[in-house]
């Protein structure tokens, strides 16, 4: 009992000489990898019971992803959920912006009433202008969504497309609103007096 129980005796010395690289291979022999039809798959391990091993990726060993073509780095895990979240937020903002452009004549009437400017009579081109603006905002979102999904399917970073699409859509929506407001001479005169 005075011996250390953790000590392991050294293995017996192997009397054979240690082989050098390629020394034990016969003359002219080369290794050929097995073809797919010659390959034998190992028997599946039992899921439970005495022969069950650890889960395939158990332990602290990181799982290596397959290498990407052309030496690109893998896309971070946060890109896909962030892109999908930004696209969802963009869809809601797009619908809100399109309906806001459609409701612009009503909003102008509220402004006229609050400022005692009389009754708002929309110009002839306001309906067409707000409709084109709403269609443009929806089209911008559709393009951003299509490009983002394509990049996600190619396993490339895609969140920035949603951000750029949102910025372009916002500028477009405000440009159409401003064009519709500047098309009203009564409002221009009221704002110039302020």
C-alpha positions as CSV (number, residue, x, y, z in Angstrom):
1,X,0.0,0.0,0.0
2,X,3.0,2.3,0.1
3,X,3.1,2.4,-3.7
4,X,1.4,5.2,-5.6
5,X,-1.8,3.8,-7.1
6,X,-1.7,6.3,-9.9
7,X,1.7,5.2,-11.2
8,X,1.6,3.0,-14.3
9,X,4.5,0.8,-15.0
10,X,6.4,1.6,-18.3
11,X,5.6,-0.7,-21.2
12,X,8.0,-3.5,-22.1
13,X,10.7,-2.6,-24.5
14,X,9.9,-3.6,-28.1
15,X,12.9,-5.6,-29.4
16,X,12.1,-4.8,-33.0
17,X,13.8,-1.8,-34.6
18,X,11.6,1.2,-35.2
19,X,10.6,1.4,-38.9
20,X,11.7,4.4,-41.0
21,X,9.3,6.2,-43.4
22,X,8.3,3.7,-46.1
23,X,10.7,1.0,-44.9
24,X,8.1,-1.7,-44.4
25,X,6.2,-1.1,-47.7
26,X,6.9,-3.6,-50.5
27,X,8.8,-2.4,-53.5
28,X,6.5,-0.4,-55.9
29,X,3.5,-0.4,-53.6
30,X,1.3,2.7,-53.5
31,X,-1.7,3.4,-51.4
32,X,-5.0,3.8,-53.3
33,X,-8.1,5.3,-51.4
34,X,-11.1,3.0,-51.4
35,X,-13.7,3.7,-54.1
36,X,-17.3,4.4,-53.1
37,X,-18.6,1.0,-54.2
38,X,-15.8,-0.8,-52.2
39,X,-16.4,1.2,-49.1
40,X,-17.9,-0.5,-46.1
41,X,-19.8,1.6,-43.6
42,X,-19.4,0.8,-40.0
43,X,-22.2,-0.8,-38.1
44,X,-24.4,1.8,-36.3
45,X,-23.8,2.1,-32.6
46,X,-26.7,1.3,-30.3
47,X,-28.6,4.4,-29.1
48,X,-29.1,3.1,-25.5
49,X,-27.7,0.3,-23.5
50,X,-24.2,-1.1,-22.7
51,X,-22.7,-0.4,-26.1
52,X,-24.0,3.2,-26.4
53,X,-21.2,5.7,-26.6
54,X,-21.2,9.4,-26.1
55,X,-23.2,11.6,-28.5
56,X,-21.3,12.3,-31.7
57,X,-20.3,15.8,-30.8
58,X,-20.0,15.4,-27.0
59,X,-17.1,17.0,-25.2
60,X,-15.3,20.2,-25.5
61,X,-14.0,19.6,-29.0
62,X,-15.2,22.3,-31.5
63,X,-16.8,20.9,-34.6
64,X,-15.0,22.1,-37.7
65,X,-17.3,23.4,-40.5
66,X,-16.5,22.3,-44.0
67,X,-14.1,24.6,-45.8
68,X,-15.7,27.3,-47.9
69,X,-14.7,27.7,-51.6
70,X,-12.3,30.4,-52.5
71,X,-11.0,30.7,-49.0
72,X,-13.9,32.8,-47.7
73,X,-14.4,32.9,-43.9
74,X,-17.6,31.3,-42.6
75,X,-20.6,33.6,-41.9
76,X,-21.1,34.4,-38.2
77,X,-24.1,32.7,-36.6
78,X,-25.8,36.1,-35.8
79,X,-26.1,37.1,-39.5
80,X,-29.1,34.9,-40.4
81,X,-31.4,35.8,-37.4
82,X,-30.4,39.5,-37.7
83,X,-31.2,39.5,-41.4
84,X,-34.5,37.8,-41.0
85,X,-35.4,40.2,-38.1
86,X,-34.4,43.3,-40.2
87,X,-36.5,42.0,-43.1
88,X,-39.5,41.4,-40.9
89,X,-39.1,44.9,-39.4
90,X,-38.7,46.3,-42.9
91,X,-41.9,44.6,-44.1
92,X,-43.8,46.2,-41.3
93,X,-42.3,49.6,-42.0
94,X,-42.9,49.2,-45.7
95,X,-46.6,48.5,-45.2
96,X,-46.8,51.4,-42.8
97,X,-45.1,53.7,-45.3
98,X,-47.2,52.6,-48.2
99,X,-50.4,53.1,-46.3
100,X,-49.2,56.4,-45.0
101,X,-48.6,57.6,-48.5
102,X,-52.1,56.5,-49.4
103,X,-53.5,58.4,-46.5
104,X,-51.6,61.6,-47.3
105,X,-54.7,63.5,-48.6
106,X,-56.5,62.8,-45.3
107,X,-53.4,63.9,-43.3
108,X,-53.3,67.1,-45.3
109,X,-57.0,67.8,-44.5
110,X,-56.2,67.4,-40.8
111,X,-53.3,69.9,-41.2
112,X,-55.6,72.3,-43.1
113,X,-58.2,72.0,-40.3
114,X,-55.7,72.6,-37.5
115,X,-54.2,75.6,-39.1
116,X,-57.5,77.1,-40.3
117,X,-56.5,77.0,-44.0
118,X,-59.9,75.9,-45.2
119,X,-60.7,72.7,-47.0
120,X,-57.9,70.7,-48.7
121,X,-58.5,70.0,-52.3
122,X,-55.9,67.6,-53.6
123,X,-54.2,68.5,-56.9
124,X,-54.9,66.3,-59.9
125,X,-51.6,64.4,-59.7
126,X,-51.6,63.7,-55.9
127,X,-53.3,60.3,-56.3
128,X,-50.9,59.1,-58.9
129,X,-47.9,60.5,-57.0
130,X,-48.8,58.7,-53.7
131,X,-49.6,55.5,-55.6
132,X,-46.3,55.5,-57.4
133,X,-44.5,56.2,-54.1
134,X,-46.2,53.3,-52.3
135,X,-45.4,51.0,-55.2
136,X,-41.7,52.2,-55.2
137,X,-41.4,51.6,-51.4
138,X,-42.8,48.0,-51.7
139,X,-40.6,47.3,-54.7
140,X,-37.5,48.4,-52.8
141,X,-38.4,46.0,-49.9
142,X,-39.0,43.2,-52.4
143,X,-35.5,43.7,-54.0
144,X,-33.8,43.9,-50.6
145,X,-35.6,40.7,-49.5
146,X,-34.7,38.9,-52.7
147,X,-31.0,39.9,-52.5
148,X,-30.9,39.0,-48.8
149,X,-32.4,35.6,-49.2
150,X,-30.0,34.9,-52.1
151,X,-27.0,35.8,-50.0
152,X,-28.3,33.7,-47.1
153,X,-28.7,30.7,-49.3
154,X,-25.1,31.2,-50.6
155,X,-24.0,31.3,-47.0
156,X,-22.7,34.9,-47.3
157,X,-23.2,37.9,-45.0
158,X,-26.6,39.5,-45.8
159,X,-27.7,41.8,-42.9
160,X,-26.3,44.9,-44.6
161,X,-28.7,44.5,-47.6
162,X,-31.7,45.0,-45.3
163,X,-30.1,48.1,-43.7
164,X,-29.4,49.6,-47.1
165,X,-32.9,48.7,-48.3
166,X,-34.4,50.4,-45.3
167,X,-32.4,53.5,-45.7
168,X,-33.3,53.8,-49.5
169,X,-37.0,53.0,-48.7
170,X,-37.1,55.7,-46.0
171,X,-35.6,58.4,-48.3
172,X,-37.9,57.4,-51.1
173,X,-41.0,57.6,-48.9
174,X,-40.1,61.0,-47.6
175,X,-39.2,62.3,-51.0
176,X,-42.7,61.3,-52.3
177,X,-44.3,62.9,-49.3
178,X,-42.4,66.1,-49.7
179,X,-43.2,66.2,-53.5
180,X,-46.9,65.8,-52.7
181,X,-46.8,68.5,-50.0
182,X,-44.8,70.9,-52.2
183,X,-47.4,70.4,-54.9
184,X,-50.0,72.4,-52.8
185,X,-49.8,76.2,-53.3
186,X,-51.9,76.9,-50.2
187,X,-49.5,75.0,-48.0
188,X,-46.5,76.6,-49.6
189,X,-47.9,80.1,-49.0
190,X,-48.8,79.2,-45.4
191,X,-45.2,77.9,-44.7
192,X,-43.6,80.9,-46.3
193,X,-45.5,83.2,-43.8
194,X,-44.2,81.2,-40.8
